[in-house]
Amino acid sequence: MNDQGGGSAPLINQAALFNALVDWVERDVAPDHVVATQNLAGGAVRSRKICKYPDKAVYNGTGSTDDEGSFRCVVHRKVPADLMQEQCRGDPRWSPRPRAAARWRRFAGLAALS
């Protein structure tokens, strides 16, 4: 198992990912994010927060951009189009228009992302 990042991009630690999956399945604790790391020259390590979809990692404005602790996961203010289409697929009441999509979310009991 490759437990450390390397190469040209940060990699997710497989053991940590497996443990997050076990917590989710066995303890009903879904992860908000996992951490990916990359070994840099001179022994430095870059870490990145990988947020659950559709959330995204946003820099806090302070701290190193090579430290996952300098980022937070932010929820989209609206449901991304691809996710909305997937949630509403096959339902004749679904419409790609925003107002209709919002009505459908309320009707279907789907939590609106804020």
A tleap script that builds the chain and sets N, CA, C and O, in Angstrom:
source leaprc.protein.ff14SB
mol = sequence {
  NMET ASN ASP GLN GLY GLY GLY SER ALA PRO
  LEU ILE ASN GLN ALA ALA LEU PHE ASN ALA
  LEU VAL ASP TRP VAL GLU ARG ASP VAL ALA
  PRO ASP HIE VAL VAL ALA THR GLN ASN LEU
  ALA GLY GLY ALA VAL ARG SER ARG LYS ILE
  CYS LYS TYR PRO ASP LYS ALA VAL TYR ASN
  GLY THR GLY SER THR ASP ASP GLU GLY SER
  PHE ARG CYS VAL VAL HIE ARG LYS VAL PRO
  ALA ASP LEU MET GLN GLU GLN CYS ARG GLY
  ASP PRO ARG TRP SER PRO ARG PRO ARG ALA
  ALA ALA ARG TRP ARG ARG PHE ALA GLY LEU
  ALA ALA LEU CSER
}
set mol.1.N position { 0.834 -1.177 0.000 }
set mol.1.CA position { 0.000 0.000 0.000 }
set mol.1.C position { 0.880 1.243 0.000 }
set mol.1.O position { 1.844 1.325 0.761 }
set mol.2.N position { 0.557 2.188 -0.835 }
set mol.2.CA position { 1.294 3.448 -0.857 }
set mol.2.C position { 0.663 4.392 0.149 }
set mol.2.O position { -0.351 5.028 -0.139 }
set mol.3.N position { 1.266 4.485 1.339 }
set mol.3.CA position { 0.686 5.285 2.413 }
set mol.3.C position { 1.061 6.750 2.347 }
set mol.3.O position { 0.439 7.564 3.030 }
set mol.4.N position { 2.037 7.115 1.566 }
set mol.4.CA position { 2.470 8.504 1.496 }
set mol.4.C position { 2.272 9.034 0.095 }
set mol.4.O position { 2.343 8.290 -0.884 }
set mol.5.N position { 2.023 10.326 0.012 }
set mol.5.CA position { 1.882 10.967 -1.292 }
set mol.5.C position { 3.220 11.026 -1.997 }
set mol.5.O position { 4.262 10.792 -1.385 }
set mol.6.N position { 3.195 11.328 -3.245 }
set mol.6.CA position { 4.410 11.447 -4.019 }
set mol.6.C position { 4.056 11.766 -5.446 }
set mol.6.O position { 2.878 11.913 -5.771 }
set mol.7.N position { 5.037 11.877 -6.296 }
set mol.7.CA position { 4.739 12.181 -7.691 }
set mol.7.C position { 4.330 13.619 -7.869 }
set mol.7.O position { 4.811 14.504 -7.161 }
set mol.8.N position { 3.435 13.858 -8.822 }
set mol.8.CA position { 3.098 15.230 -9.170 }
set mol.8.C position { 1.856 15.763 -8.463 }
set mol.8.O position { 1.497 16.921 -8.673 }
set mol.9.N position { 1.197 14.975 -7.645 }
set mol.9.CA position { -0.012 15.446 -6.965 }
set mol.9.C position { -0.162 14.742 -5.621 }
set mol.9.O position { 0.321 13.623 -5.449 }
set mol.10.N position { -0.829 15.390 -4.672 }
set mol.10.CA position { -1.091 14.722 -3.396 }
set mol.10.C position { -1.959 13.481 -3.591 }
set mol.10.O position { -2.847 13.458 -4.443 }
set mol.11.N position { -1.689 12.448 -2.786 }
set mol.11.CA position { -2.445 11.200 -2.843 }
set mol.11.C position { -3.127 10.944 -1.512 }
set mol.11.O position { -2.619 11.338 -0.462 }
set mol.12.N position { -4.266 10.293 -1.553 }
set mol.12.CA position { -4.999 9.963 -0.340 }
set mol.12.C position { -4.383 8.718 0.286 }
set mol.12.O position { -4.129 7.727 -0.398 }
set mol.13.N position { -4.148 8.781 1.579 }
set mol.13.CA position { -3.628 7.645 2.332 }
set mol.13.C position { -4.687 6.548 2.318 }
set mol.13.O position { -5.803 6.753 2.795 }
set mol.14.N position { -4.340 5.393 1.774 }
set mol.14.CA position { -5.311 4.314 1.600 }
set mol.14.C position { -5.842 3.789 2.926 }
set mol.14.O position { -7.029 3.479 3.036 }
set mol.15.N position { -4.982 3.685 3.934 }
set mol.15.CA position { -5.424 3.193 5.238 }
set mol.15.C position { -6.411 4.177 5.876 }
set mol.15.O position { -7.415 3.763 6.454 }
set mol.16.N position { -6.126 5.473 5.770 }
set mol.16.CA position { -7.027 6.489 6.321 }
set mol.16.C position { -8.364 6.482 5.581 }
set mol.16.O position { -9.418 6.632 6.200 }
set mol.17.N position { -8.323 6.311 4.268 }
set mol.17.CA position { -9.550 6.245 3.479 }
set mol.17.C position { -10.371 5.019 3.876 }
set mol.17.O position { -11.591 5.102 4.021 }
set mol.18.N position { -9.703 3.894 4.049 }
set mol.18.CA position { -10.402 2.676 4.470 }
set mol.18.C position { -11.038 2.870 5.844 }
set mol.18.O position { -12.184 2.474 6.056 }
set mol.19.N position { -10.299 3.479 6.785 }
set mol.19.CA position { -10.842 3.721 8.121 }
set mol.19.C position { -12.059 4.646 8.084 }
set mol.19.O position { -13.019 4.448 8.828 }
set mol.20.N position { -12.010 5.665 7.206 }
set mol.20.CA position { -13.162 6.565 7.055 }
set mol.20.C position { -14.361 5.799 6.511 }
set mol.20.O position { -15.492 6.038 6.934 }
set mol.21.N position { -14.124 4.882 5.580 }
set mol.21.CA position { -15.197 4.068 5.016 }
set mol.21.C position { -15.790 3.144 6.081 }
set mol.21.O position { -17.008 2.984 6.156 }
set mol.22.N position { -14.942 2.544 6.894 }
set mol.22.CA position { -15.416 1.671 7.975 }
set mol.22.C position { -16.272 2.473 8.956 }
set mol.22.O position { -17.342 2.018 9.360 }
set mol.23.N position { -15.804 3.670 9.342 }
set mol.23.CA position { -16.586 4.514 10.253 }
set mol.23.C position { -17.953 4.837 9.657 }
set mol.23.O position { -18.961 4.854 10.364 }
set mol.24.N position { -17.975 5.092 8.356 }
set mol.24.CA position { -19.223 5.440 7.694 }
set mol.24.C position { -20.187 4.251 7.678 }
set mol.24.O position { -21.367 4.396 8.001 }
set mol.25.N position { -19.678 3.082 7.301 }
set mol.25.CA position { -20.527 1.905 7.166 }
set mol.25.C position { -20.932 1.341 8.524 }
set mol.25.O position { -22.102 1.017 8.732 }
set mol.26.N position { -19.983 1.221 9.450 }
set mol.26.CA position { -20.250 0.533 10.711 }
set mol.26.C position { -20.743 1.446 11.820 }
set mol.26.O position { -21.436 0.990 12.729 }
set mol.27.N position { -20.397 2.729 11.763 }
set mol.27.CA position { -20.768 3.644 12.842 }
set mol.27.C position { -21.679 4.777 12.374 }
set mol.27.O position { -22.069 5.636 13.164 }
set mol.28.N position { -22.019 4.772 11.069 }
set mol.28.CA position { -22.883 5.794 10.463 }
set mol.28.C position { -22.307 7.209 10.646 }
set mol.28.O position { -23.046 8.171 10.858 }
set mol.29.N position { -20.974 7.313 10.560 }
set mol.29.CA position { -20.295 8.606 10.654 }
set mol.29.C position { -19.648 8.889 9.298 }
set mol.29.O position { -18.540 8.431 9.016 }
set mol.30.N position { -20.361 9.654 8.464 }
set mol.30.CA position { -19.857 9.969 7.124 }
set mol.30.C position { -18.753 11.023 7.219 }
set mol.30.O position { -18.894 11.994 7.963 }
set mol.31.N position { -17.670 10.847 6.485 }
set mol.31.CA position { -16.585 11.832 6.534 }
set mol.31.C position { -16.957 13.112 5.773 }
set mol.31.O position { -17.577 13.048 4.711 }
set mol.32.N position { -16.579 14.265 6.317 }
set mol.32.CA position { -16.739 15.528 5.602 }
set mol.32.C position { -15.626 15.697 4.588 }
set mol.32.O position { -15.796 16.326 3.544 }
set mol.33.N position { -14.466 15.112 4.926 }
set mol.33.CA position { -13.307 15.215 4.038 }
set mol.33.C position { -12.300 14.122 4.370 }
set mol.33.O position { -12.373 13.492 5.425 }
set mol.34.N position { -11.366 13.908 3.461 }
set mol.34.CA position { -10.187 13.084 3.700 }
set mol.34.C position { -8.983 13.946 3.348 }
set mol.34.O position { -9.121 14.988 2.707 }
set mol.35.N position { -7.831 13.518 3.762 }
set mol.35.CA position { -6.614 14.305 3.535 }
set mol.35.C position { -5.695 13.570 2.564 }
set mol.35.O position { -5.465 12.368 2.696 }
set mol.36.N position { -5.178 14.306 1.596 }
set mol.36.CA position { -4.191 13.776 0.656 }
set mol.36.C position { -2.850 14.440 0.958 }
set mol.36.O position { -2.807 15.618 1.315 }
set mol.37.N position { -1.756 13.689 0.818 }
set mol.37.CA position { -0.428 14.240 1.096 }
set mol.37.C position { 0.518 13.993 -0.077 }
set mol.37.O position { 0.322 13.092 -0.893 }
set mol.38.N position { 1.540 14.824 -0.123 }
set mol.38.CA position { 2.568 14.711 -1.165 }
set mol.38.C position { 3.909 15.063 -0.538 }
set mol.38.O position { 4.039 16.089 0.130 }
set mol.39.N position { 4.904 14.210 -0.753 }
set mol.39.CA position { 6.254 14.493 -0.286 }
set mol.39.C position { 6.922 15.446 -1.273 }
set mol.39.O position { 6.942 15.200 -2.479 }
set mol.40.N position { 7.466 16.534 -0.742 }
set mol.40.CA position { 8.142 17.534 -1.564 }
set mol.40.C position { 9.647 17.449 -1.350 }
set mol.40.O position { 10.124 16.737 -0.466 }
set mol.41.N position { 10.373 18.171 -2.158 }
set mol.41.CA position { 11.836 18.209 -2.019 }
set mol.41.C position { 12.219 18.742 -0.639 }
set mol.41.O position { 11.523 19.582 -0.069 }
set mol.42.N position { 13.317 18.247 -0.122 }
set mol.42.CA position { 13.831 18.725 1.163 }
set mol.42.C position { 13.067 18.192 2.363 }
set mol.42.O position { 13.232 18.699 3.472 }
set mol.43.N position { 12.233 17.178 2.161 }
set mol.43.CA position { 11.520 16.571 3.283 }
set mol.43.C position { 10.207 17.253 3.649 }
set mol.43.O position { 9.526 16.817 4.577 }
set mol.44.N position { 9.845 18.304 2.944 }
set mol.44.CA position { 8.576 18.977 3.230 }
set mol.44.C position { 7.414 18.116 2.750 }
set mol.44.O position { 7.567 17.286 1.853 }
set mol.45.N position { 6.260 18.323 3.355 }
set mol.45.CA position { 5.061 17.575 2.985 }
set mol.45.C position { 3.940 18.562 2.677 }
set mol.45.O position { 3.702 19.501 3.437 }
set mol.46.N position { 3.265 18.346 1.571 }
set mol.46.CA position { 2.081 19.144 1.208 }
set mol.46.C position { 0.857 18.291 1.518 }
set mol.46.O position { 0.818 17.107 1.184 }
set mol.47.N position { -0.132 18.889 2.150 }
set mol.47.CA position { -1.371 18.162 2.408 }
set mol.47.C position { -2.555 18.964 1.876 }
set mol.47.O position { -2.549 20.195 1.885 }
set mol.48.N position { -3.549 18.249 1.423 }
set mol.48.CA position { -4.739 18.869 0.847 }
set mol.48.C position { -5.982 18.231 1.444 }
set mol.48.O position { -6.034 17.017 1.646 }
set mol.49.N position { -6.972 19.051 1.722 }
set mol.49.CA position { -8.261 18.578 2.190 }
set mol.49.C position { -9.088 18.237 0.952 }
set mol.49.O position { -9.281 19.088 0.083 }
set mol.50.N position { -9.577 17.002 0.865 }
set mol.50.CA position { -10.435 16.569 -0.231 }
set mol.50.C position { -11.851 16.466 0.347 }
set mol.50.O position { -12.166 15.535 1.089 }
set mol.51.N position { -12.687 17.429 -0.004 }
set mol.51.CA position { -14.039 17.520 0.562 }
set mol.51.C position { -15.002 16.592 -0.166 }
set mol.51.O position { -14.786 16.236 -1.324 }
set mol.52.N position { -16.060 16.210 0.526 }
set mol.52.CA position { -17.095 15.383 -0.097 }
set mol.52.C position { -17.797 16.201 -1.173 }
set mol.52.O position { -17.949 17.415 -1.039 }
set mol.53.N position { -18.223 15.532 -2.237 }
set mol.53.CA position { -18.933 16.204 -3.317 }
set mol.53.C position { -20.335 16.549 -2.842 }
set mol.53.O position { -20.969 15.702 -2.212 }
set mol.54.N position { -20.841 17.707 -3.097 }
set mol.54.CA position { -20.351 18.757 -3.984 }
set mol.54.C position { -19.588 19.867 -3.257 }
set mol.54.O position { -19.343 20.922 -3.843 }
set mol.55.N position { -19.207 19.652 -1.987 }
set mol.55.CA position { -18.446 20.666 -1.258 }
set mol.55.C position { -17.106 20.925 -1.934 }
set mol.55.O position { -16.652 20.119 -2.746 }
set mol.56.N position { -16.477 22.041 -1.604 }
set mol.56.CA position { -15.161 22.328 -2.161 }
set mol.56.C position { -14.275 22.932 -1.081 }
set mol.56.O position { -14.757 23.595 -0.163 }
set mol.57.N position { -12.975 22.694 -1.203 }
set mol.57.CA position { -12.001 23.232 -0.250 }
set mol.57.C position { -11.723 24.687 -0.611 }
set mol.57.O position { -11.461 25.018 -1.768 }
set mol.58.N position { -11.785 25.558 0.416 }
set mol.58.CA position { -11.542 26.984 0.233 }
set mol.58.C position { -10.472 27.407 1.233 }
set mol.58.O position { -10.527 27.054 2.411 }
set mol.59.N position { -9.494 28.173 0.739 }
set mol.59.CA position { -8.396 28.662 1.580 }
set mol.59.C position { -8.942 29.635 2.618 }
set mol.59.O position { -9.737 30.516 2.289 }
set mol.60.N position { -8.517 29.477 3.877 }
set mol.60.CA position { -8.964 30.346 4.970 }
set mol.60.C position { -8.398 31.755 4.888 }
set mol.60.O position { -8.935 32.675 5.505 }
set mol.61.N position { -7.330 31.931 4.140 }
set mol.61.CA position { -6.705 33.249 4.034 }
set mol.61.C position { -5.469 33.402 4.901 }
set mol.61.O position { -4.740 34.386 4.779 }
set mol.62.N position { -5.231 32.442 5.770 }
set mol.62.CA position { -4.040 32.478 6.611 }
set mol.62.C position { -3.427 31.085 6.639 }
set mol.62.O position { -4.103 30.087 6.394 }
set mol.63.N position { -2.150 31.039 6.939 }
set mol.63.CA position { -1.460 29.760 7.018 }
set mol.63.C position { -0.896 29.342 5.682 }
set mol.63.O position { -1.116 29.994 4.661 }
set mol.64.N position { -0.173 28.257 5.705 }
set mol.64.CA position { 0.483 27.750 4.506 }
set mol.64.C position { -0.528 27.118 3.558 }
set mol.64.O position { -1.439 26.412 3.990 }
set mol.65.N position { -0.363 27.373 2.281 }
set mol.65.CA position { -1.214 26.716 1.285 }
set mol.65.C position { -0.801 25.261 1.091 }
set mol.65.O position { -1.464 24.529 0.355 }
set mol.66.N position { 0.271 24.832 1.730 }
set mol.66.CA position { 0.693 23.435 1.700 }
set mol.66.C position { 0.156 22.646 2.895 }
set mol.66.O position { 0.500 21.478 3.074 }
set mol.67.N position { -0.693 23.285 3.718 }
set mol.67.CA position { -1.237 22.637 4.912 }
set mol.67.C position { -2.757 22.533 4.792 }
set mol.67.O position { -3.437 23.543 4.613 }
set mol.68.N position { -3.285 21.323 4.890 }
set mol.68.CA position { -4.728 21.130 4.767 }
set mol.68.C position { -5.508 21.871 5.842 }
set mol.68.O position { -6.688 22.170 5.658 }
set mol.69.N position { -4.860 22.168 6.960 }
set mol.69.CA position { -5.508 22.908 8.033 }
set mol.69.C position { -5.815 24.352 7.671 }
set mol.69.O position { -6.571 25.021 8.376 }
set mol.70.N position { -5.236 24.840 6.579 }
set mol.70.CA position { -5.480 26.207 6.123 }
set mol.70.C position { -6.690 26.291 5.189 }
set mol.70.O position { -6.964 27.348 4.619 }
set mol.71.N position { -7.405 25.187 5.033 }
set mol.71.CA position { -8.569 25.130 4.149 }
set mol.71.C position { -9.781 24.646 4.934 }
set mol.71.O position { -9.644 23.962 5.948 }
set mol.72.N position { -10.955 25.004 4.461 }
set mol.72.CA position { -12.199 24.508 5.038 }
set mol.72.C position { -13.097 24.028 3.901 }
set mol.72.O position { -12.996 24.515 2.775 }
set mol.73.N position { -13.959 23.088 4.195 }
set mol.73.CA position { -14.908 22.603 3.197 }
set mol.73.C position { -16.126 23.516 3.206 }
set mol.73.O position { -16.705 23.785 4.259 }
set mol.74.N position { -16.507 23.987 2.029 }
set mol.74.CA position { -17.632 24.907 1.890 }
set mol.74.C position { -18.706 24.236 1.039 }
set mol.74.O position { -18.418 23.653 -0.007 }
set mol.75.N position { -19.943 24.332 1.507 }
set mol.75.CA position { -21.079 23.763 0.795 }
set mol.75.C position { -21.484 24.727 -0.321 }
set mol.75.O position { -21.506 25.942 -0.121 }
set mol.76.N position { -21.803 24.180 -1.492 }
set mol.76.CA position { -22.290 25.015 -2.590 }
set mol.76.C position { -23.586 25.701 -2.176 }
set mol.76.O position { -24.388 25.130 -1.438 }
set mol.77.N position { -23.787 26.914 -2.647 }
set mol.77.CA position { -25.001 27.648 -2.329 }
set mol.77.C position { -26.202 27.115 -3.115 }
set mol.77.O position { -27.344 27.365 -2.731 }
set mol.78.N position { -25.966 26.398 -4.187 }
set mol.78.CA position { -27.064 25.775 -4.923 }
set mol.78.C position { -26.610 24.390 -5.375 }
set mol.78.O position { -25.415 24.104 -5.447 }
set mol.79.N position { -27.555 23.564 -5.669 }
set mol.79.CA position { -27.252 22.207 -6.104 }
set mol.79.C position { -26.619 22.268 -7.490 }
set mol.79.O position { -27.207 22.850 -8.401 }
set mol.80.N position { -25.426 21.679 -7.674 }
set mol.80.CA position { -24.808 21.663 -9.001 }
set mol.80.C position { -25.721 20.939 -10.000 }
set mol.80.O position { -26.426 19.995 -9.644 }
set mol.81.N position { -25.693 21.398 -11.247 }
set mol.81.CA position { -26.591 20.865 -12.278 }
set mol.81.C position { -26.465 19.353 -12.427 }
set mol.81.O position { -27.477 18.668 -12.573 }
set mol.82.N position { -25.237 18.815 -12.394 }
set mol.82.CA position { -25.082 17.375 -12.583 }
set mol.82.C position { -25.708 16.592 -11.440 }
set mol.82.O position { -26.270 15.518 -11.659 }
set mol.83.N position { -25.616 17.116 -10.222 }
set mol.83.CA position { -26.212 16.435 -9.076 }
set mol.83.C position { -27.732 16.542 -9.129 }
set mol.83.O position { -28.431 15.579 -8.816 }
set mol.84.N position { -28.245 17.696 -9.518 }
set mol.84.CA position { -29.690 17.876 -9.628 }
set mol.84.C position { -30.263 16.916 -10.672 }
set mol.84.O position { -31.301 16.293 -10.446 }
set mol.85.N position { -29.593 16.801 -11.796 }
set mol.85.CA position { -30.076 15.901 -12.838 }
set mol.85.C position { -30.090 14.462 -12.340 }
set mol.85.O position { -31.020 13.713 -12.637 }
set mol.86.N position { -29.071 14.073 -11.590 }
set mol.86.CA position { -28.993 12.711 -11.079 }
set mol.86.C position { -30.102 12.459 -10.062 }
set mol.86.O position { -30.715 11.392 -10.064 }
set mol.87.N position { -30.363 13.439 -9.191 }
set mol.87.CA position { -31.393 13.273 -8.168 }
set mol.87.C position { -32.790 13.183 -8.790 }
set mol.87.O position { -33.662 12.493 -8.261 }
set mol.88.N position { -33.000 13.870 -9.892 }
set mol.88.CA position { -34.334 13.979 -10.477 }
set mol.88.C position { -34.507 13.143 -11.734 }
set mol.88.O position { -35.549 13.224 -12.385 }
set mol.89.N position { -33.523 12.351 -12.087 }
set mol.89.CA position { -33.557 11.570 -13.319 }
set mol.89.C position { -34.800 10.681 -13.381 }
set mol.89.O position { -35.157 10.010 -12.413 }
set mol.90.N position { -35.440 10.696 -14.533 }
set mol.90.CA position { -36.569 9.822 -14.767 }
set mol.90.C position { -37.894 10.338 -14.236 }
set mol.90.O position { -38.923 9.701 -14.455 }
set mol.91.N position { -37.904 11.462 -13.550 }
set mol.91.CA position { -39.161 11.991 -13.043 }
set mol.91.C position { -39.694 13.031 -14.015 }
set mol.91.O position { -39.007 14.016 -14.285 }
set mol.92.N position { -40.892 12.844 -14.548 }
set mol.92.CA position { -41.412 13.771 -15.552 }
set mol.92.C position { -41.675 15.172 -15.004 }
set mol.92.O position { -41.820 16.118 -15.778 }
set mol.93.N position { -41.736 15.316 -13.675 }
set mol.93.CA position { -41.972 16.640 -13.096 }
set mol.93.C position { -40.710 17.485 -13.053 }
set mol.93.O position { -40.780 18.694 -12.831 }
set mol.94.N position { -39.554 16.861 -13.263 }
set mol.94.CA position { -38.299 17.600 -13.169 }
set mol.94.C position { -38.135 18.547 -14.346 }
set mol.94.O position { -38.477 18.220 -15.482 }
set mol.95.N position { -37.608 19.721 -14.053 }
set mol.95.CA position { -37.340 20.712 -15.092 }
set mol.95.C position { -35.970 21.305 -14.824 }
set mol.95.O position { -35.608 21.490 -13.662 }
set mol.96.N position { -35.193 21.610 -15.856 }
set mol.96.CA position { -33.885 22.219 -15.632 }
set mol.96.C position { -33.988 23.677 -15.195 }
set mol.96.O position { -32.975 24.296 -14.867 }
set mol.97.N position { -35.206 24.235 -15.189 }
set mol.97.CA position { -35.363 25.628 -14.763 }
set mol.97.C position { -35.159 25.710 -13.255 }
set mol.97.O position { -35.653 24.847 -12.530 }
set mol.98.N position { -34.438 26.733 -12.752 }
set mol.98.CA position { -34.125 26.816 -11.321 }
set mol.98.C position { -35.338 26.813 -10.406 }
set mol.98.O position { -35.326 26.107 -9.398 }
set mol.99.N position { -36.386 27.572 -10.713 }
set mol.99.CA position { -37.556 27.614 -9.837 }
set mol.99.C position { -38.231 26.254 -9.772 }
set mol.99.O position { -38.601 25.778 -8.698 }
set mol.100.N position { -38.384 25.643 -10.923 }
set mol.100.CA position { -39.011 24.323 -10.956 }
set mol.100.C position { -38.159 23.308 -10.196 }
set mol.100.O position { -38.689 22.457 -9.481 }
set mol.101.N position { -36.854 23.399 -10.350 }
set mol.101.CA position { -35.951 22.480 -9.642 }
set mol.101.C position { -36.073 22.672 -8.137 }
set mol.101.O position { -36.059 21.695 -7.388 }
set mol.102.N position { -36.194 23.924 -7.681 }
set mol.102.CA position { -36.339 24.193 -6.250 }
set mol.102.C position { -37.652 23.627 -5.727 }
set mol.102.O position { -37.699 23.059 -4.636 }
set mol.103.N position { -38.718 23.783 -6.505 }
set mol.103.CA position { -40.010 23.219 -6.091 }
set mol.103.C position { -39.919 21.695 -5.992 }
set mol.103.O position { -40.453 21.087 -5.065 }
set mol.104.N position { -39.239 21.099 -6.954 }
set mol.104.CA position { -39.092 19.652 -6.948 }
set mol.104.C position { -38.294 19.190 -5.731 }
set mol.104.O position { -38.641 18.182 -5.115 }
set mol.105.N position { -37.225 19.915 -5.374 }
set mol.105.CA position { -36.438 19.548 -4.195 }
set mol.105.C position { -37.321 19.571 -2.947 }
set mol.105.O position { -37.264 18.655 -2.127 }
set mol.106.N position { -38.129 20.609 -2.805 }
set mol.106.CA position { -39.015 20.699 -1.635 }
set mol.106.C position { -40.014 19.549 -1.654 }
set mol.106.O position { -40.237 18.910 -0.625 }
set mol.107.N position { -40.614 19.278 -2.799 }
set mol.107.CA position { -41.596 18.212 -2.933 }
set mol.107.C position { -40.983 16.861 -2.604 }
set mol.107.O position { -41.583 16.059 -1.889 }
set mol.108.N position { -39.796 16.611 -3.123 }
set mol.108.CA position { -39.156 15.311 -2.943 }
set mol.108.C position { -38.500 15.162 -1.579 }
set mol.108.O position { -38.069 14.071 -1.208 }
set mol.109.N position { -38.425 16.260 -0.834 }
set mol.109.CA position { -37.800 16.191 0.481 }
set mol.109.C position { -36.283 16.193 0.406 }
set mol.109.O position { -35.610 15.843 1.375 }
set mol.110.N position { -35.744 16.586 -0.740 }
set mol.110.CA position { -34.294 16.643 -0.881 }
set mol.110.C position { -33.789 17.899 -0.189 }
set mol.110.O position { -34.324 18.988 -0.399 }
set mol.111.N position { -32.775 17.750 0.623 }
set mol.111.CA position { -32.213 18.895 1.335 }
set mol.111.C position { -31.568 19.844 0.333 }
set mol.111.O position { -30.713 19.436 -0.453 }
set mol.112.N position { -31.970 21.084 0.361 }
set mol.112.CA position { -31.328 22.095 -0.488 }
set mol.112.C position { -29.980 22.425 0.109 }
set mol.112.O position { -29.864 22.612 1.320 }
set mol.113.N position { -28.984 22.496 -0.707 }
set mol.113.CA position { -27.646 22.840 -0.227 }
set mol.113.C position { -27.558 24.336 -0.082 }
set mol.113.O position { -27.917 25.073 -0.999 }
set mol.114.N position { -27.087 24.793 1.056 }
set mol.114.CA position { -27.009 26.240 1.270 }
set mol.114.C position { -25.602 26.645 1.580 }
set mol.114.O position { -25.332 27.827 1.792 }
savepdb mol mol.pdb
quit
